[in-house]
Amino acid sequence: MSMPGGFPPPTVHDPLDADRLRSLRTFTHVLYGLYAVYWLTGGISVLVAIILNYLKRDEALGTPYEQHFTWQIRTFWLGLAGHLIGIALFLVLIGIPILWAVAIWTLYRIIKGWLYLYDNKPLANPRGWV
């Protein structure tokens, strides 16, 4: 039997495990928030988020939030690559639509991941493009 959203029922025997999962869920929400405001912070918040993703990644292993960490890290690196390509091609004007496409794609991934987290649904393919 599984919980709503597709996660297996937790086998929490220790209240510390339940607290750890609750804390990790809250932390994952904070990370999505940092990714979401990167446009407003000139990219500083996304740098903080990716550092925190890597620092706390081991704590997420084996939890439902591991997929979200993978999703967030992949969003960062693919978004960075897209931004670098867009900036490199900015002078020939093709960079402008590339930068817009990367921004929309990044926003889509942030919203999708955050909604899945909110609904306690697992990400089907956290290493995918969409």
C-alpha positions as CSV (number, residue, x, y, z in Angstrom):
1,M,0.0,0.0,0.0
2,S,1.3,3.5,-0.8
3,M,0.5,6.9,0.5
4,P,-1.3,9.5,-1.6
5,G,1.2,10.9,-4.1
6,G,2.9,7.6,-4.8
7,F,5.4,7.5,-2.0
8,P,5.5,4.3,0.0
9,P,4.3,4.5,3.6
10,P,7.1,5.6,5.8
11,T,8.4,3.0,8.2
12,V,9.3,5.5,10.9
13,H,10.2,3.8,14.2
14,D,12.2,6.6,15.6
15,P,10.7,10.1,16.1
16,L,14.0,11.5,15.1
17,D,13.5,9.9,11.6
18,A,10.1,11.6,11.3
19,D,11.6,14.9,12.4
20,R,14.5,14.4,10.0
21,L,12.1,13.8,7.1
22,R,10.0,16.8,8.0
23,S,13.1,19.0,8.3
24,L,14.4,17.8,5.0
25,R,11.0,18.5,3.3
26,T,11.1,22.0,4.7
27,F,14.7,22.5,3.6
28,T,13.8,21.3,0.1
29,H,11.0,23.9,0.0
30,V,13.5,26.6,0.9
31,L,15.8,25.4,-1.9
32,Y,13.0,25.8,-4.4
33,G,12.4,29.2,-3.0
34,L,16.0,30.2,-3.5
35,Y,15.9,28.9,-7.1
36,A,12.7,30.8,-7.7
37,V,14.1,34.2,-6.7
38,Y,17.3,34.0,-8.7
39,W,16.1,36.6,-11.2
40,L,15.5,39.0,-8.3
41,T,18.9,38.5,-6.7
42,G,21.1,38.6,-9.8
43,G,21.8,34.9,-9.5
44,I,23.2,35.0,-5.9
45,S,20.3,32.9,-4.5
46,V,20.9,30.2,-7.0
47,L,24.6,30.0,-6.0
48,V,23.5,29.6,-2.4
49,A,21.0,27.0,-3.4
50,I,23.4,24.8,-5.4
51,I,26.0,25.0,-2.6
52,L,23.3,23.9,-0.1
53,N,22.2,21.1,-2.5
54,Y,25.6,19.6,-2.5
55,L,26.2,20.1,1.2
56,K,22.9,18.3,2.2
57,R,22.7,15.8,-0.7
58,D,23.9,12.9,1.4
59,E,21.2,13.6,4.0
60,A,18.6,13.2,1.2
61,L,19.9,9.8,0.0
62,G,17.2,7.2,0.3
63,T,14.4,9.7,1.1
64,P,11.7,10.9,-1.2
65,Y,13.6,14.2,-1.4
66,E,16.6,12.7,-3.1
67,Q,14.8,13.1,-6.5
68,H,14.2,16.7,-5.8
69,F,17.9,17.3,-5.0
70,T,18.8,15.6,-8.3
71,W,16.2,17.7,-10.1
72,Q,17.4,21.0,-8.6
73,I,21.1,20.2,-9.3
74,R,20.4,19.2,-12.9
75,T,18.3,22.4,-13.3
76,F,21.2,24.5,-12.1
77,W,23.8,22.9,-14.4
78,L,21.7,22.7,-17.5
79,G,20.5,26.3,-16.9
80,L,24.0,27.5,-16.5
81,A,25.1,25.8,-19.7
82,G,22.1,27.4,-21.5
83,H,22.9,30.8,-20.1
84,L,26.5,30.5,-21.2
85,I,25.5,29.5,-24.7
86,G,23.0,32.4,-24.8
87,I,25.6,34.9,-23.6
88,A,28.2,33.6,-26.1
89,L,25.7,34.1,-28.9
90,F,24.3,37.4,-27.7
91,L,26.2,39.5,-30.1
92,V,24.7,37.7,-33.1
93,L,21.2,38.2,-31.7
94,I,20.4,34.5,-31.5
95,G,21.5,34.6,-27.9
96,I,18.5,36.7,-26.9
97,P,15.8,34.0,-27.7
98,I,18.1,31.4,-26.2
99,L,18.3,33.3,-22.9
100,W,14.5,33.7,-22.9
101,A,14.0,30.0,-23.6
102,V,16.5,29.0,-20.8
103,A,14.7,31.4,-18.4
104,I,11.3,29.9,-19.3
105,W,12.6,26.3,-19.1
106,T,14.2,27.0,-15.7
107,L,11.0,28.6,-14.4
108,Y,9.0,25.6,-15.6
109,R,11.4,23.2,-13.8
110,I,11.2,25.2,-10.6
111,I,7.4,25.2,-10.7
112,K,7.0,21.6,-11.6
113,G,9.5,20.4,-9.0
114,W,8.0,22.6,-6.3
115,L,4.4,21.4,-7.1
116,Y,5.5,17.8,-7.0
117,L,7.1,18.4,-3.6
118,Y,4.0,20.2,-2.3
119,D,1.8,17.3,-3.4
120,N,4.2,14.6,-2.1
121,K,4.6,13.1,-5.6
122,P,7.8,11.6,-6.8
123,L,9.4,13.1,-9.9
124,A,9.2,10.4,-12.6
125,N,12.5,11.2,-14.2
126,P,14.6,13.7,-12.2
127,R,17.5,13.4,-14.7
128,G,15.2,14.2,-17.6
129,W,14.9,17.5,-19.5
130,V,11.3,18.2,-18.5
